[in-house]
């Protein structure tokens, strides 16, 4: 059983998808973390993001491990580093790199083989797993998503400005939607869940209802 959860930046996908997987006893695949790892590696190793072939070569060399709630890049825990504004500002060129996207999608398909899994990202229901029996598009208003992102950063001890986060988010939304390959859009058969006015526990319960309903019709 594959459950895909797509949606824009700041919709709370990673957190609720991880909890959904835990509740269901499924594995969890955070695909956004994979692109963030590639971005972080290039920034730290001086690889120009404007040179797509070099970035793609680096992506192929990296060892990215997604273990429970932690992300490891070449053996180093980078769970917090990949979520900083520095990486967020730079990720566009990596996410737009067609060779990187092809490599990441291939890795995602290999990772999920033989597993019941919840997978989260931008293109999971449209590109990575178009035949998944349960597809969800999770979203919220721009202001709500920015507010959540600010709280997330502050809780991690990272200074965050609402207006700046909102500006970056709107820029990211535009880039994600206009991307030629793997662009942000609901799959034709995805169920859209709008989460304004809902806390995380309410969102989780809604998603559990959806998945359990699909499991019954796709045993």
N, C-alpha and C positions, 0 to 999 in steps of 0.2 A: 504494500500500500504506500503510495507516494502522495503526500499532501504538499502542494506548492502554495507559498504565501508571497505574493508580490505586492509592491506598493511604493509610494514615494519616500524620500528621506524624512526621517523624524516621525514616521507613522507608528513607531513602537513595534515594528515587525520582529526584530531580533529578540527582544525580551519576551514577548508573548509567544512567539514561535518556539523558543527554547522551553518555556513552561508547558506549552501544548505537547511538545514531544515527550517531556517527562511524564505528564499525566497519562499519555497514551502508551508509554513504554516504548516509544519509537526513538530512532537516532535523530540527531539534529544537524543540519548542514547550513551554516551561515556563509552564503556565497559572497556577500559584501566584504566579509573579513578577508577573503582571498584576494580581492582586488586591492584592498587596503594594504595587505602585506607586500604586494608587488610595488605599490607606490612608495611605501616606507623604505623598502630595500633600495630602490632607485635613488631616493633622496639621500639616504645615508651613505651610499656607495658612489655617489657622484655620476650616476648614469643619466644623461640628458633625457628628460621626458619627451622632448621634441624629436627624438630619434627613435622612431617606432621599432625598427629592427633590433636595436640594442636593448630596448625595453623588453621586447618579446623574447629575446635570447636569455635575458636575466630571469624572466618569468618561468622559462622552461627549466632553469637550473635550481630554482628555489625549492626548499622542502617546507611545505606548509602543512601544519598539523592542527586539526580542530578537535580538541579533547575536552569534552564536557563544556565548562564555561570559559575555557582558556584557549588562546590562540598562540601557536608557537611558529616562529620563523627561523629556520635553520637551527633549531634547538633552543632558541631564546623565547621566553614568554613576552609577547608584545601586545597582550590583550588591551592595555591602556594606551600604549603608544599609537596604535593604528586608529584610535578614535579622536585624536587631537585635531584642532582646526588646521594645523600645518598639513596634515595628510588630506583632510577634507578639501582644502583649497587646491591641492595638486592632483587629485584623483581623476579629474576629467580626462586628461590625456591618456591615462592608463585604461580607463573604462572604454574610451573611444577606439583603442587600438584593436583592430580586428584580429590580429594574430594572437594577442593576449586573450581576447574573449574566446577564441576558438580553443586555446589551450585550457582555459579555466572551465569551459563547458565540458570538454573531454574529461578533465579531472573530476568534475562533479558527477558525471555519468558513471565513471569508474568507481568512485567512492560509494555510490548509492546501491551498487549491484548487490542483490541478495538481502537488502535491508528494507524494513518498514521505516519510513523516514518522513520528517517534516523538513522541507527545504525552503529557504527564505532568500529573496533578492529582488531583482527588477524584471528578469526575463525567464523565470523558472517555469511558468505555465505556458509561455509562448515559444521559447527557443529550447531551453534545456530539457524539459520534460513535457512535451506537447500532449502526450498520451496519459498523463497523470489523471487518475479517476476523481481527484478532489482538488479543485483550484480555488483559491481565495485571493481577492484583491483588497488589501487592508489600507485604508486611507483616513485622513482627517483634514480639517481646514489648515491653511498655511500658518495662521497664528497659533493654533493649538499645537501643531507639530513643532514650531519654533520654541514654544514655551516648554514643551517636554524635553527638547534637546538641551535647553539651557539648564534645566534641573539635573539632567543626566550628567552634564559636564561639571556643574557645581558640586554634585555629590561625589564626583571623582577627584575633587580638589583642583579643578581647572577653571580659571576665570572665564566667564562667558558674558557677552553683551547681547541682549535680545535683538536689537536692530541689526547688528552684524550677522547674527545667526540667521535671522529672517532673510536678509539680503543674500547670503550664501545659499540658503535653502532654495530661494526662488530661482537663483542662477542654476543650481543643480537640477531642479525640476525641469527647467527649460532644456538644459543639455540632455537630460535623461529622455525626455519625450521626443526630442529631435534626432536622437541617435539613429543612424540608418540601420544598424544591426543590433538587436537586443534592446530596442527602445522601450521606454516605460509605457505600457498600456495593458489594460486587462485582457486576459485571454477571452476569446468569444464565449466560452462556457464557464468562465469564472464567476463566483458569487462575490459581489462587492459588499464590504462591511465598512460603514462609516462610523468612526469611533468617537466623534465629538460628544462630550457629555457622559462618556463611559469611563470608568476606571479600569485598570488592567484586569482585575478579577472578573468584571462583567464582560470584557472583551474575550477573556479566556473561556468563560462559560459559553458564550455565543459560538466560538470556534469549535469547542468540544461538541456542541449540538450538531453543527454542520458536518464535522468529520464522522461522528458516530452514525449519522444518517446515511452518509455516503458509504460507510463500511458495510452497513446492512444491505445496500443495493449493489455493492461490489465485493462480495465475500471472497 
